[in-house]
Amino acid sequence: MIDSLDHEYGLSRLVRLNGEPKYRVEFKGTLLGYGGSLRGSCERIHRELVRRSAPASRIGWEPERK
């Protein structure tokens, strides 16, 4: 996957794991795991990008409930 500045940040590669097709999910060269669908693996990569892009003080932040 490529961001708006043309930098690669994620890779989803089709591989065989124990004889079954799986998607190897990587974020900036770090293995995140394996997924069963291309859509799910791309979502996982994008969620990791969003999570790491958030300011540290805002991670886990939720709006106040009334």
C-alpha distance (Angstrom), angle and dihedral (degrees) to the residues before:
residue distance angle dihedral
M1 . . .
I2 3.80 . .
D3 3.81 127.6 .
S4 3.80 126.8 -137.8
L5 3.82 90.8 -88.1
D6 3.83 92.0 56.1
H7 3.82 94.4 -106.3
E8 3.78 118.1 139.8
Y9 3.79 110.9 -125.7
G10 3.76 104.9 161.3
L11 3.77 143.4 26.6
S12 3.78 131.1 -161.5
R13 3.80 112.1 -170.7
L14 3.81 126.9 -176.2
V15 3.82 110.0 -127.2
R16 3.78 138.1 158.8
L17 3.79 115.2 -110.6
N18 3.81 116.1 -175.8
G19 3.81 87.9 -16.6
E20 3.82 94.3 -54.3
P21 3.80 127.2 107.6
K22 3.82 112.2 -109.8
Y23 3.78 136.0 163.8
R24 3.79 115.9 -118.0
V25 3.81 105.7 -142.3
E26 3.82 119.2 -152.5
F27 3.79 131.5 174.7
K28 3.81 114.7 -161.0
G29 3.80 90.5 -25.1
T30 3.82 95.3 -47.3
L31 3.79 117.8 117.1
L32 3.81 111.4 -122.0
G33 3.79 95.4 178.0
Y34 3.79 140.7 -94.6
G35 3.78 129.4 -57.7
G36 3.76 135.2 -161.7
S37 3.79 97.6 -138.3
L38 3.78 137.3 37.0
R39 3.79 91.3 -128.6
G40 3.79 93.1 52.3
S41 3.78 93.3 46.7
C42 3.82 92.1 50.6
E43 3.81 90.5 48.7
R44 3.80 89.9 51.8
I45 3.80 91.6 52.2
H46 3.80 92.0 48.0
R47 3.83 92.7 47.5
E48 3.80 88.6 53.5
L49 3.81 90.5 51.5
V50 3.80 91.2 50.7
R51 3.82 92.2 45.1
R52 3.80 92.8 51.4
S53 3.81 92.5 43.9
A54 3.81 93.8 57.0
P55 3.80 117.4 98.0
A56 3.81 109.8 -99.8
S57 3.79 93.2 -118.7
R58 3.81 90.8 56.2
I59 3.81 99.0 51.4
G60 3.78 108.0 115.6
W61 3.79 91.0 10.4
E62 3.79 117.0 148.4
P63 3.80 127.3 -176.4
E64 3.79 116.6 -101.8
R65 3.78 111.4 -94.3
K66 3.79 119.0 -135.2
